[in-house]
């Protein structure tokens, strides 16, 4: 099986089931007689562009980034506890260890008006190109909180 075919199979799995771990993905692939190493699976998930979201019952699951909708994704807005704006920067706070979901979603948008993100354990710094961009994003996220 080719890499493209394997990645398409992973996409089908993620689209149809709430899968929370790489081990679950690997077990599914093995049922289909597709055997991969952990390194290959990790690389596939990165290349596919998967992110983890939190379900209403609090469990993390994989999602395709193109399934995250809205500005920064209305599905991930519930992960944000608070937001602050300082000039051209935004500071987003989440629960402990959930900030990577936000960072991935923002980084994968490849917006020219966002220069970069810096993630900690529960805080994300978003560096915008200018104050107008920061204000627009601040208003957009604040409206979803």
C-alpha positions, 0 to 999 in steps of 0.5 A: 500500500502506498503512503497516499493510500495509507493516509487516505485510510487514516483520513476515513477513520478520523472522519467517521470515528472519534479517535483519541490516540495514535495507538487506536489508529494503529490498531485500526490500520492493523485490522486492515493489514496495514502495518506502520511504525510509530515514527511513520504513523506520527509523520503521517498524522503531521502530514495529514494535518490532524489536530486534537479537539475536546469533545463535550464530555471532555475527551480529546480526539483527532480531527482534520484541520479542514473540519475546523470551521470559522475564524480560528475554528468555532470548534476550538473556541471552547478551549479558550478560557480568556483572551487579552490584547496588548498592542499587536499581540494576543494572549490566549489562556486555556486549561493545562496542556490544551494550548497546542490545539490552538497553536496548531489551528492558528499556525496551519491557517498560514495567515500573512497577518499573523507572524507567529505563535509561542505556546506554553503549557496553558498560554499562547502568545499570538504575534500579529502583523499590526494592532488592527489585526490583533483587534479584529482577532480579539473581537472575533474570539471574544464574541465566541467566549 
